[in-house]
Every structure is written in structure tokens, then in C-alpha cells.
Amino acid sequence: MNKHDKISILRQYEEYCYQICHYMTQNEQFSSQAAEKALMMIAEDARFYTDSEETRKKKVKRTSISSSLSCLTEPN
């Protein structure tokens, strides 16, 4: 799978990821940071691109929640 295809797949989950991060943090700055961090982590998962739609959503949800909690607990 080429880079363009991977980016296209990730973009399908960008808004969903941000929505979860915003719900978790209730803060625009933290939401953006958490979503960026989550998407970068997801992008490194080679299996993500061949997973089913359902599995991808679960991974995005789990990673977004984890990233949000991390942003909230990290010292500034």
C-alpha cells in the first residue's frame, strides 16, 4: 500500500478521532494535541490499513481515549 492510500484511510478517521478526544478533554487545545498524537500512533500500525472497518474504529477509539488521558495527565 502506498503512502497516498494510507493517508486517505487515516483521513476517514480524523474527525472521529478528534470527536472522541474533544469529548474526553473538553478542551480544544488538548483535543488537537491528543488527536494528532493518536493519529500518529495509528499511522505506525501496519495492520491498521488491512483491518476491517469495525476493527479500525475500535483501534481509533481506544487510541484516542488513551491519547486524551495522556494529554490530561502530562505535566505542562
N, C-alpha and C positions, 0 to 999 in steps of 0.2 A: 504494500500500500504506500502510495507516495505522500509527500508532505501536504499537498493540497487537499487530498482526500481526508487525511487526519484532521486538518483544520476545519474542514467542512463538517465532520462528525462532531467535533468539540463545540462548534458554534451552535449546534442543535440543542446543546445542554447548557449553554452560557446563561440564559435568562432563568432557567430552572435553578441552577446553582446559586445565582445571585438572590433569587427569591428566598431560598432556604437560609442563606447567610443573613439576609436582612431580617427575616423573622427571628432568627436566633440572637442577633446582636442588637437589633432596634437602633442601629447607628449606621449612617451612610458610609462614613469613613471606614469603620470596621468591616462593614459588609463588602465593600470593594476590595479591601485587603484580603479578607477571608476567601472571597470568590476567586480572586487571582491566584492565591496560594492553592486552593482546591483544584482549580483547572490545571495548574502546572503539575500537580501531583498526578492527576488523572491522565494528563498527556504522556507521562512517563510509563504508564501501564500499557504494555504492548498488547495484552489480551483485551483491553477495553474496546479496541477497534473491531474485534471479531465477535464480541459478546452480543447476546440478544438485546433487544430494546429494554426488556424488563430488567436484565442484569445491569445494563448501563445506568438506568435510572436509580437502581439500588446503590450502585457504586458512587454515583454523583451525590445522592442524598447522604450516604454515610461519610463521604469525604468532606462534603460541605459542612455538616454538623461538626465534625472533628476540627476542621479548619476554623470554624467560627468560635468554638470553645477555646481553641488555642490563642486566637487573637484577643479574646476577652481576658485570658489569664496571663498573657505575657506582660511583663513589666514594660512600661514605656520609657 
